[in-house]
Amino acid sequence: MNSRPREKVAAEAADAERLWGINSVWEALQQHGRGLEEVLIERGKAGPRLQQIIDLARQQGVSVRFVDADRLGVPRHCRHQGVVARQSAAPLLQLEELLDDLEAAAAPPRLLALDSIQDPRNLGSILRSALAAGFGHIILTRDRSVPVTGTVARTSAGAVAHLKLCQVVNLAETLKLLKERGFWVFGAVVEPEADSIYQADFSGPVCLVIGSEGKGIRPLVRRQCDHLVTIPMHAPFNSLNASAAAAVLLFEIARRDH
């Protein structure tokens, strides 16, 4: 039986996902910036070396956030020097790289876009279902979304290692670009007037958009959807969470390919 306190195990897991200190973060950005989820800068901290880190992070496409010291997520007495980098559990591609890889994959192209999924276990479960259903390319929003942490990787049962992941700042603009590339964008909603997934036409290049657990797809993202689809429910309420609904949708689209 493992007698180690749960708090200690949790702290060690968090430490494994973070780097801190100016030198460590700078080296990580130079060597493998795409392996970093975001860089956190303590509010009130400044200096030329911190500014170099901020500039390089933005150049590498890594999110930069300014937070209070107690939100850095590192042990209280460590010498973080006002900067912490959170490592991603999977490398992240640029959007153009993702699209180029998708075009080279077997037809028909299948793409999953996740709009502001905030629960790490939900995200991990969705990614696991996506891989099983043949959706190997995933777009995530950079803001208002849970990062691809170790918890996500563990819940996905290792699926993140086999997926091509990309984070974008503006999902609405990304969907507009996808439509220019010939994709049909389907937004998943919980509305009886939306098209049933069992009647929708999923032929051709498809991008499926799944919204957040509580609010669903954001209005600007919704406007870029060509079709809104829903899962018909026998019960008079929505009994599926985001990950369960995503699995139903993903496998229904996959079924049409066979």
Disulfide bonds with the S-S distance in Angstrom:
none
